[in-house]
């Protein structure tokens, strides 16, 4: 399993619109091949900063299947106008699980 972590800085004052766009886009992820879960977290210290966590079965499910789909373009149409700058995206795999 792969965890995609996207740090997204939103234009100040556009947070509510961004969050609404993410909620509207949730079905795009639900039907994406290999997508397991999607979660959005908002920073307390930097309220215009978000982190999107998406669990994928494989890296290819994200980088090839989803990114090359019409649903990815729709995702960007829904949330892209609110980006302050391009998101920083990285992928991780679990190295240890404690409690």
Chimera marker file (.cmm) of the C-alpha trace (Angstrom):
<marker_set name="trace">
<marker id="1" x="0.000" y="0.000" z="0.000" r="1" g="1" b="0" radius="0.5"/>
<marker id="2" x="1.185" y="3.510" z="-0.880" r="1" g="1" b="0" radius="0.5"/>
<marker id="3" x="0.343" y="6.747" z="0.915" r="1" g="1" b="0" radius="0.5"/>
<marker id="4" x="0.260" y="9.869" z="-1.225" r="1" g="1" b="0" radius="0.5"/>
<marker id="5" x="0.835" y="13.045" z="0.791" r="1" g="1" b="0" radius="0.5"/>
<marker id="6" x="0.084" y="16.309" z="-0.962" r="1" g="1" b="0" radius="0.5"/>
<marker id="7" x="0.853" y="19.592" z="0.766" r="1" g="1" b="0" radius="0.5"/>
<marker id="8" x="-1.484" y="22.181" z="-0.672" r="1" g="1" b="0" radius="0.5"/>
<marker id="9" x="-1.213" y="25.888" z="0.058" r="1" g="1" b="0" radius="0.5"/>
<marker id="10" x="-4.481" y="27.657" z="-0.718" r="1" g="1" b="0" radius="0.5"/>
<marker id="11" x="-4.916" y="31.326" z="-1.557" r="1" g="1" b="0" radius="0.5"/>
<marker id="12" x="-5.777" y="33.103" z="1.712" r="1" g="1" b="0" radius="0.5"/>
<marker id="13" x="-9.507" y="33.663" z="2.026" r="1" g="1" b="0" radius="0.5"/>
<marker id="14" x="-10.334" y="30.777" z="-0.346" r="1" g="1" b="0" radius="0.5"/>
<marker id="15" x="-10.239" y="27.978" z="2.251" r="1" g="1" b="0" radius="0.5"/>
<marker id="16" x="-14.006" y="27.361" z="2.350" r="1" g="1" b="0" radius="0.5"/>
<marker id="17" x="-14.214" y="27.191" z="-1.440" r="1" g="1" b="0" radius="0.5"/>
<marker id="18" x="-11.255" y="24.805" z="-1.565" r="1" g="1" b="0" radius="0.5"/>
<marker id="19" x="-12.783" y="22.520" z="1.066" r="1" g="1" b="0" radius="0.5"/>
<marker id="20" x="-16.083" y="22.509" z="-0.846" r="1" g="1" b="0" radius="0.5"/>
<marker id="21" x="-14.199" y="21.573" z="-4.019" r="1" g="1" b="0" radius="0.5"/>
<marker id="22" x="-12.475" y="18.677" z="-2.258" r="1" g="1" b="0" radius="0.5"/>
<marker id="23" x="-15.811" y="17.416" z="-0.916" r="1" g="1" b="0" radius="0.5"/>
<marker id="24" x="-17.305" y="17.620" z="-4.396" r="1" g="1" b="0" radius="0.5"/>
<marker id="25" x="-14.306" y="15.730" z="-5.800" r="1" g="1" b="0" radius="0.5"/>
<marker id="26" x="-14.496" y="12.849" z="-3.297" r="1" g="1" b="0" radius="0.5"/>
<marker id="27" x="-16.466" y="10.591" z="-5.709" r="1" g="1" b="0" radius="0.5"/>
<marker id="28" x="-13.651" y="10.959" z="-8.259" r="1" g="1" b="0" radius="0.5"/>
<marker id="29" x="-11.294" y="9.293" z="-5.791" r="1" g="1" b="0" radius="0.5"/>
<marker id="30" x="-13.890" y="6.743" z="-4.634" r="1" g="1" b="0" radius="0.5"/>
<marker id="31" x="-14.177" y="5.346" z="-8.144" r="1" g="1" b="0" radius="0.5"/>
<marker id="32" x="-10.464" y="5.613" z="-8.999" r="1" g="1" b="0" radius="0.5"/>
<marker id="33" x="-8.715" y="2.314" z="-9.627" r="1" g="1" b="0" radius="0.5"/>
<marker id="34" x="-6.762" y="1.281" z="-6.537" r="1" g="1" b="0" radius="0.5"/>
<marker id="35" x="-7.862" y="4.174" z="-4.320" r="1" g="1" b="0" radius="0.5"/>
<marker id="36" x="-8.493" y="2.988" z="-0.764" r="1" g="1" b="0" radius="0.5"/>
<marker id="37" x="-9.043" y="6.151" z="1.284" r="1" g="1" b="0" radius="0.5"/>
<marker id="38" x="-8.831" y="9.915" z="0.992" r="1" g="1" b="0" radius="0.5"/>
<marker id="39" x="-8.519" y="12.406" z="3.854" r="1" g="1" b="0" radius="0.5"/>
<marker id="40" x="-7.932" y="16.156" z="4.018" r="1" g="1" b="0" radius="0.5"/>
<marker id="41" x="-6.282" y="17.784" z="7.050" r="1" g="1" b="0" radius="0.5"/>
<marker id="42" x="-5.986" y="21.529" z="7.677" r="1" g="1" b="0" radius="0.5"/>
<marker id="43" x="-3.035" y="23.061" z="9.499" r="1" g="1" b="0" radius="0.5"/>
<marker id="44" x="-3.782" y="24.827" z="12.755" r="1" g="1" b="0" radius="0.5"/>
<marker id="45" x="-0.664" y="27.003" z="12.645" r="1" g="1" b="0" radius="0.5"/>
<marker id="46" x="-1.006" y="27.810" z="8.941" r="1" g="1" b="0" radius="0.5"/>
<marker id="47" x="-4.754" y="27.808" z="8.179" r="1" g="1" b="0" radius="0.5"/>
<marker id="48" x="-4.222" y="28.156" z="4.422" r="1" g="1" b="0" radius="0.5"/>
<marker id="49" x="-2.132" y="24.950" z="4.352" r="1" g="1" b="0" radius="0.5"/>
<marker id="50" x="-3.679" y="21.544" z="3.862" r="1" g="1" b="0" radius="0.5"/>
<marker id="51" x="-2.391" y="18.019" z="3.567" r="1" g="1" b="0" radius="0.5"/>
<marker id="52" x="-4.250" y="15.535" z="1.429" r="1" g="1" b="0" radius="0.5"/>
<marker id="53" x="-3.652" y="11.888" z="2.326" r="1" g="1" b="0" radius="0.5"/>
<marker id="54" x="-4.677" y="9.298" z="-0.241" r="1" g="1" b="0" radius="0.5"/>
<marker id="55" x="-4.008" y="5.591" z="0.170" r="1" g="1" b="0" radius="0.5"/>
<marker id="56" x="-3.472" y="3.683" z="-3.055" r="1" g="1" b="0" radius="0.5"/>
<marker id="57" x="-2.988" y="-0.025" z="-3.663" r="1" g="1" b="0" radius="0.5"/>
<marker id="58" x="0.017" y="0.724" z="-5.902" r="1" g="1" b="0" radius="0.5"/>
<marker id="59" x="2.061" y="3.731" z="-6.977" r="1" g="1" b="0" radius="0.5"/>
<marker id="60" x="0.924" y="3.083" z="-10.545" r="1" g="1" b="0" radius="0.5"/>
<marker id="61" x="-2.719" y="3.453" z="-9.483" r="1" g="1" b="0" radius="0.5"/>
<marker id="62" x="-1.959" y="7.052" z="-8.604" r="1" g="1" b="0" radius="0.5"/>
<marker id="63" x="0.755" y="8.066" z="-11.057" r="1" g="1" b="0" radius="0.5"/>
<marker id="64" x="-0.584" y="6.294" z="-14.138" r="1" g="1" b="0" radius="0.5"/>
<marker id="65" x="-4.221" y="5.271" z="-13.716" r="1" g="1" b="0" radius="0.5"/>
<marker id="66" x="-5.524" y="8.335" z="-11.878" r="1" g="1" b="0" radius="0.5"/>
<marker id="67" x="-3.210" y="11.018" z="-13.215" r="1" g="1" b="0" radius="0.5"/>
<marker id="68" x="-3.960" y="10.019" z="-16.814" r="1" g="1" b="0" radius="0.5"/>
<marker id="69" x="-7.721" y="9.967" z="-16.284" r="1" g="1" b="0" radius="0.5"/>
<marker id="70" x="-10.462" y="12.474" z="-17.018" r="1" g="1" b="0" radius="0.5"/>
<marker id="71" x="-11.269" y="12.337" z="-13.291" r="1" g="1" b="0" radius="0.5"/>
<marker id="72" x="-7.833" y="13.811" z="-12.495" r="1" g="1" b="0" radius="0.5"/>
<marker id="73" x="-8.565" y="16.699" z="-14.846" r="1" g="1" b="0" radius="0.5"/>
<marker id="74" x="-11.911" y="17.203" z="-13.112" r="1" g="1" b="0" radius="0.5"/>
<marker id="75" x="-10.148" y="17.148" z="-9.715" r="1" g="1" b="0" radius="0.5"/>
<marker id="76" x="-7.818" y="19.903" z="-10.888" r="1" g="1" b="0" radius="0.5"/>
<marker id="77" x="-10.740" y="21.908" z="-12.290" r="1" g="1" b="0" radius="0.5"/>
<marker id="78" x="-12.525" y="21.718" z="-8.929" r="1" g="1" b="0" radius="0.5"/>
<marker id="79" x="-9.598" y="22.649" z="-6.674" r="1" g="1" b="0" radius="0.5"/>
<marker id="80" x="-6.809" y="24.052" z="-8.858" r="1" g="1" b="0" radius="0.5"/>
<marker id="81" x="-8.149" y="27.626" z="-8.968" r="1" g="1" b="0" radius="0.5"/>
<marker id="82" x="-7.600" y="27.869" z="-5.196" r="1" g="1" b="0" radius="0.5"/>
<marker id="83" x="-3.932" y="26.779" z="-5.188" r="1" g="1" b="0" radius="0.5"/>
<marker id="84" x="-1.462" y="29.441" z="-4.084" r="1" g="1" b="0" radius="0.5"/>
<marker id="85" x="1.286" y="27.383" z="-5.754" r="1" g="1" b="0" radius="0.5"/>
<marker id="86" x="1.548" y="23.871" z="-7.180" r="1" g="1" b="0" radius="0.5"/>
<marker id="87" x="1.089" y="21.169" z="-4.518" r="1" g="1" b="0" radius="0.5"/>
<marker id="88" x="4.108" y="19.296" z="-3.204" r="1" g="1" b="0" radius="0.5"/>
<marker id="89" x="3.412" y="15.580" z="-3.565" r="1" g="1" b="0" radius="0.5"/>
<marker id="90" x="5.322" y="12.617" z="-2.215" r="1" g="1" b="0" radius="0.5"/>
<marker id="91" x="4.632" y="8.935" z="-1.743" r="1" g="1" b="0" radius="0.5"/>
<marker id="92" x="5.472" y="6.808" z="1.266" r="1" g="1" b="0" radius="0.5"/>
<marker id="93" x="5.132" y="3.227" z="2.356" r="1" g="1" b="0" radius="0.5"/>
<marker id="94" x="4.789" y="2.070" z="5.921" r="1" g="1" b="0" radius="0.5"/>
<marker id="95" x="8.105" y="1.349" z="7.626" r="1" g="1" b="0" radius="0.5"/>
<marker id="96" x="6.715" y="0.783" z="11.128" r="1" g="1" b="0" radius="0.5"/>
<marker id="97" x="3.307" y="0.701" z="12.788" r="1" g="1" b="0" radius="0.5"/>
<marker id="98" x="3.123" y="1.208" z="16.525" r="1" g="1" b="0" radius="0.5"/>
<marker id="99" x="0.098" y="1.644" z="18.720" r="1" g="1" b="0" radius="0.5"/>
<link id1="1" id2="2" r="1" g="1" b="0" radius="0.2"/>
<link id1="2" id2="3" r="1" g="1" b="0" radius="0.2"/>
<link id1="3" id2="4" r="1" g="1" b="0" radius="0.2"/>
<link id1="4" id2="5" r="1" g="1" b="0" radius="0.2"/>
<link id1="5" id2="6" r="1" g="1" b="0" radius="0.2"/>
<link id1="6" id2="7" r="1" g="1" b="0" radius="0.2"/>
<link id1="7" id2="8" r="1" g="1" b="0" radius="0.2"/>
<link id1="8" id2="9" r="1" g="1" b="0" radius="0.2"/>
<link id1="9" id2="10" r="1" g="1" b="0" radius="0.2"/>
<link id1="10" id2="11" r="1" g="1" b="0" radius="0.2"/>
<link id1="11" id2="12" r="1" g="1" b="0" radius="0.2"/>
<link id1="12" id2="13" r="1" g="1" b="0" radius="0.2"/>
<link id1="13" id2="14" r="1" g="1" b="0" radius="0.2"/>
<link id1="14" id2="15" r="1" g="1" b="0" radius="0.2"/>
<link id1="15" id2="16" r="1" g="1" b="0" radius="0.2"/>
<link id1="16" id2="17" r="1" g="1" b="0" radius="0.2"/>
<link id1="17" id2="18" r="1" g="1" b="0" radius="0.2"/>
<link id1="18" id2="19" r="1" g="1" b="0" radius="0.2"/>
<link id1="19" id2="20" r="1" g="1" b="0" radius="0.2"/>
<link id1="20" id2="21" r="1" g="1" b="0" radius="0.2"/>
<link id1="21" id2="22" r="1" g="1" b="0" radius="0.2"/>
<link id1="22" id2="23" r="1" g="1" b="0" radius="0.2"/>
<link id1="23" id2="24" r="1" g="1" b="0" radius="0.2"/>
<link id1="24" id2="25" r="1" g="1" b="0" radius="0.2"/>
<link id1="25" id2="26" r="1" g="1" b="0" radius="0.2"/>
<link id1="26" id2="27" r="1" g="1" b="0" radius="0.2"/>
<link id1="27" id2="28" r="1" g="1" b="0" radius="0.2"/>
<link id1="28" id2="29" r="1" g="1" b="0" radius="0.2"/>
<link id1="29" id2="30" r="1" g="1" b="0" radius="0.2"/>
<link id1="30" id2="31" r="1" g="1" b="0" radius="0.2"/>
<link id1="31" id2="32" r="1" g="1" b="0" radius="0.2"/>
<link id1="32" id2="33" r="1" g="1" b="0" radius="0.2"/>
<link id1="33" id2="34" r="1" g="1" b="0" radius="0.2"/>
<link id1="34" id2="35" r="1" g="1" b="0" radius="0.2"/>
<link id1="35" id2="36" r="1" g="1" b="0" radius="0.2"/>
<link id1="36" id2="37" r="1" g="1" b="0" radius="0.2"/>
<link id1="37" id2="38" r="1" g="1" b="0" radius="0.2"/>
<link id1="38" id2="39" r="1" g="1" b="0" radius="0.2"/>
<link id1="39" id2="40" r="1" g="1" b="0" radius="0.2"/>
<link id1="40" id2="41" r="1" g="1" b="0" radius="0.2"/>
<link id1="41" id2="42" r="1" g="1" b="0" radius="0.2"/>
<link id1="42" id2="43" r="1" g="1" b="0" radius="0.2"/>
<link id1="43" id2="44" r="1" g="1" b="0" radius="0.2"/>
<link id1="44" id2="45" r="1" g="1" b="0" radius="0.2"/>
<link id1="45" id2="46" r="1" g="1" b="0" radius="0.2"/>
<link id1="46" id2="47" r="1" g="1" b="0" radius="0.2"/>
<link id1="47" id2="48" r="1" g="1" b="0" radius="0.2"/>
<link id1="48" id2="49" r="1" g="1" b="0" radius="0.2"/>
<link id1="49" id2="50" r="1" g="1" b="0" radius="0.2"/>
<link id1="50" id2="51" r="1" g="1" b="0" radius="0.2"/>
<link id1="51" id2="52" r="1" g="1" b="0" radius="0.2"/>
<link id1="52" id2="53" r="1" g="1" b="0" radius="0.2"/>
<link id1="53" id2="54" r="1" g="1" b="0" radius="0.2"/>
<link id1="54" id2="55" r="1" g="1" b="0" radius="0.2"/>
<link id1="55" id2="56" r="1" g="1" b="0" radius="0.2"/>
<link id1="56" id2="57" r="1" g="1" b="0" radius="0.2"/>
<link id1="57" id2="58" r="1" g="1" b="0" radius="0.2"/>
<link id1="58" id2="59" r="1" g="1" b="0" radius="0.2"/>
<link id1="59" id2="60" r="1" g="1" b="0" radius="0.2"/>
<link id1="60" id2="61" r="1" g="1" b="0" radius="0.2"/>
<link id1="61" id2="62" r="1" g="1" b="0" radius="0.2"/>
<link id1="62" id2="63" r="1" g="1" b="0" radius="0.2"/>
<link id1="63" id2="64" r="1" g="1" b="0" radius="0.2"/>
<link id1="64" id2="65" r="1" g="1" b="0" radius="0.2"/>
<link id1="65" id2="66" r="1" g="1" b="0" radius="0.2"/>
<link id1="66" id2="67" r="1" g="1" b="0" radius="0.2"/>
<link id1="67" id2="68" r="1" g="1" b="0" radius="0.2"/>
<link id1="68" id2="69" r="1" g="1" b="0" radius="0.2"/>
<link id1="69" id2="70" r="1" g="1" b="0" radius="0.2"/>
<link id1="70" id2="71" r="1" g="1" b="0" radius="0.2"/>
<link id1="71" id2="72" r="1" g="1" b="0" radius="0.2"/>
<link id1="72" id2="73" r="1" g="1" b="0" radius="0.2"/>
<link id1="73" id2="74" r="1" g="1" b="0" radius="0.2"/>
<link id1="74" id2="75" r="1" g="1" b="0" radius="0.2"/>
<link id1="75" id2="76" r="1" g="1" b="0" radius="0.2"/>
<link id1="76" id2="77" r="1" g="1" b="0" radius="0.2"/>
<link id1="77" id2="78" r="1" g="1" b="0" radius="0.2"/>
<link id1="78" id2="79" r="1" g="1" b="0" radius="0.2"/>
<link id1="79" id2="80" r="1" g="1" b="0" radius="0.2"/>
<link id1="80" id2="81" r="1" g="1" b="0" radius="0.2"/>
<link id1="81" id2="82" r="1" g="1" b="0" radius="0.2"/>
<link id1="82" id2="83" r="1" g="1" b="0" radius="0.2"/>
<link id1="83" id2="84" r="1" g="1" b="0" radius="0.2"/>
<link id1="84" id2="85" r="1" g="1" b="0" radius="0.2"/>
<link id1="85" id2="86" r="1" g="1" b="0" radius="0.2"/>
<link id1="86" id2="87" r="1" g="1" b="0" radius="0.2"/>
<link id1="87" id2="88" r="1" g="1" b="0" radius="0.2"/>
<link id1="88" id2="89" r="1" g="1" b="0" radius="0.2"/>
<link id1="89" id2="90" r="1" g="1" b="0" radius="0.2"/>
<link id1="90" id2="91" r="1" g="1" b="0" radius="0.2"/>
<link id1="91" id2="92" r="1" g="1" b="0" radius="0.2"/>
<link id1="92" id2="93" r="1" g="1" b="0" radius="0.2"/>
<link id1="93" id2="94" r="1" g="1" b="0" radius="0.2"/>
<link id1="94" id2="95" r="1" g="1" b="0" radius="0.2"/>
<link id1="95" id2="96" r="1" g="1" b="0" radius="0.2"/>
<link id1="96" id2="97" r="1" g="1" b="0" radius="0.2"/>
<link id1="97" id2="98" r="1" g="1" b="0" radius="0.2"/>
<link id1="98" id2="99" r="1" g="1" b="0" radius="0.2"/>
</marker_set>
